[in-house]
Amino acid sequence: MAISIYGYPGCTTVKKAREWAEASGLDPHYEHFAKLPDLKAHLGDWVKIAGLDAVFNEKAQTFRKMAPEEQAAITASEASRIEAMAADPRLIKRPVGTDGAKVLTGFKPAEWEAAFL
Protein backbone atom coordinates (compact mmCIF):
# COMPACT_ATOMS: atom_id res chain seq x y z
CA MET A 1 0.00 0.00 0.00
CA ALA A 2 1.16 3.52 -0.71
CA ILE A 3 0.28 6.60 1.27
CA SER A 4 0.74 10.30 0.71
CA ILE A 5 2.17 12.50 3.42
CA TYR A 6 1.81 16.27 3.33
CA GLY A 7 3.60 18.85 5.45
CA TYR A 8 6.78 20.87 5.74
CA PRO A 9 10.17 19.20 5.26
CA GLY A 10 11.67 20.91 8.33
CA CYS A 11 8.94 19.73 10.70
CA THR A 12 10.22 16.97 12.99
CA THR A 13 6.78 15.37 13.24
CA VAL A 14 6.55 15.19 9.45
CA LYS A 15 10.02 13.62 9.36
CA LYS A 16 8.95 11.01 11.94
CA ALA A 17 5.85 10.16 9.90
CA ARG A 18 7.88 9.80 6.72
CA GLU A 19 10.48 7.62 8.44
CA TRP A 20 7.75 5.46 9.99
CA ALA A 21 6.01 5.02 6.62
CA GLU A 22 9.26 4.05 4.90
CA ALA A 23 10.19 1.59 7.66
CA SER A 24 6.68 0.11 7.45
CA GLY A 25 7.00 -0.51 3.71
CA LEU A 26 4.26 1.94 2.76
CA ASP A 27 6.17 3.61 -0.08
CA PRO A 28 5.22 7.14 1.06
CA HIS A 29 4.78 9.93 -1.44
CA TYR A 30 5.68 13.27 0.15
CA GLU A 31 4.34 16.69 -0.84
CA HIS A 32 5.12 20.11 0.62
CA PHE A 33 1.88 21.97 1.47
CA ALA A 34 3.03 25.20 -0.14
CA LYS A 35 3.94 23.48 -3.41
CA LEU A 36 0.55 21.86 -4.02
CA PRO A 37 -1.15 23.74 -6.86
CA ASP A 38 -4.54 22.37 -5.79
CA LEU A 39 -4.16 22.69 -2.00
CA LYS A 40 -7.69 24.05 -1.58
CA ALA A 41 -9.17 20.98 -3.30
CA HIS A 42 -7.04 18.68 -1.13
CA LEU A 43 -8.21 20.55 1.97
CA GLY A 44 -11.83 20.11 0.97
CA ASP A 45 -11.29 16.36 0.53
CA TRP A 46 -9.42 16.02 3.83
CA VAL A 47 -12.11 17.94 5.71
CA LYS A 48 -14.85 15.74 4.18
CA ILE A 49 -13.06 12.57 5.31
CA ALA A 50 -11.42 13.57 8.61
CA GLY A 51 -13.50 16.54 9.71
CA LEU A 52 -12.66 20.22 10.04
CA ASP A 53 -11.34 19.96 13.59
CA ALA A 54 -8.85 17.29 12.53
CA VAL A 55 -7.41 19.45 9.75
CA PHE A 56 -7.56 23.04 11.05
CA ASN A 57 -4.90 23.77 13.66
CA GLU A 58 -6.21 26.27 16.20
CA LYS A 59 -3.06 25.67 18.27
CA ALA A 60 -0.80 26.94 15.49
CA GLN A 61 1.31 29.94 16.49
CA THR A 62 0.11 31.66 13.35
CA PHE A 63 -3.50 31.41 14.52
CA ARG A 64 -2.81 32.26 18.17
CA LYS A 65 -0.95 35.44 17.18
CA MET A 66 -3.90 36.74 15.18
CA ALA A 67 -6.18 39.42 16.54
CA PRO A 68 -9.42 38.04 18.01
CA GLU A 69 -11.42 39.64 15.18
CA GLU A 70 -9.29 37.87 12.57
CA GLN A 71 -9.64 34.55 14.42
CA ALA A 72 -13.40 35.03 14.57
CA ALA A 73 -13.58 35.77 10.85
CA ILE A 74 -11.58 32.65 10.01
CA THR A 75 -13.55 30.36 12.30
CA ALA A 76 -16.93 31.72 11.19
CA SER A 77 -17.50 28.91 8.69
CA GLU A 78 -15.97 25.79 7.17
CA ALA A 79 -15.40 27.67 3.93
CA SER A 80 -13.52 30.49 5.66
CA ARG A 81 -11.29 28.00 7.47
CA ILE A 82 -10.51 26.19 4.23
CA GLU A 83 -9.72 29.52 2.55
CA ALA A 84 -7.45 30.49 5.45
CA MET A 85 -5.59 27.15 5.36
CA ALA A 86 -5.15 27.40 1.60
CA ALA A 87 -3.78 30.93 1.97
CA ASP A 88 -1.53 30.02 4.92
CA PRO A 89 -0.73 26.29 5.19
CA ARG A 90 0.76 26.85 8.65
CA LEU A 91 -2.87 26.62 9.82
CA ILE A 92 -3.06 22.95 8.77
CA LYS A 93 -2.33 20.26 11.36
CA ARG A 94 0.68 18.35 10.21
CA PRO A 95 1.53 15.97 8.92
CA VAL A 96 -1.46 14.91 6.89
CA GLY A 97 -1.36 11.25 5.91
CA THR A 98 -3.80 9.66 3.49
CA ASP A 99 -4.32 6.54 1.44
CA GLY A 100 -7.20 8.19 -0.41
CA ALA A 101 -9.89 6.65 1.80
CA LYS A 102 -8.58 7.62 5.23
CA VAL A 103 -7.01 10.89 6.39
CA LEU A 104 -5.03 11.33 9.60
CA THR A 105 -3.41 14.49 10.92
CA GLY A 106 -0.65 14.73 13.45
CA PHE A 107 1.54 11.68 13.89
CA LYS A 108 0.69 9.03 16.43
CA PRO A 109 2.32 5.77 15.35
CA ALA A 110 -0.40 3.53 16.81
CA GLU A 111 -3.15 5.44 14.95
CA TRP A 112 -1.23 5.42 11.70
CA GLU A 113 -0.50 1.70 12.06
CA ALA A 114 -4.17 0.93 12.64
CA ALA A 115 -5.22 3.07 9.67
CA PHE A 116 -2.57 2.26 7.09
CA LEU A 117 -1.17 -1.21 7.85
Secondary structure, DSSP 8 states (H G I E B T S, - for coil): ---EEEE-TT-HHHHHHHHHHHHTT---EEEEGGG-TTHHHHHHHHHHHH-HHHHB-TTSHHHHTS-HHHHHHHTT-HHHHHHHHHH-GGGB-S-EEE-SS-EEES--HHHHHHHH-
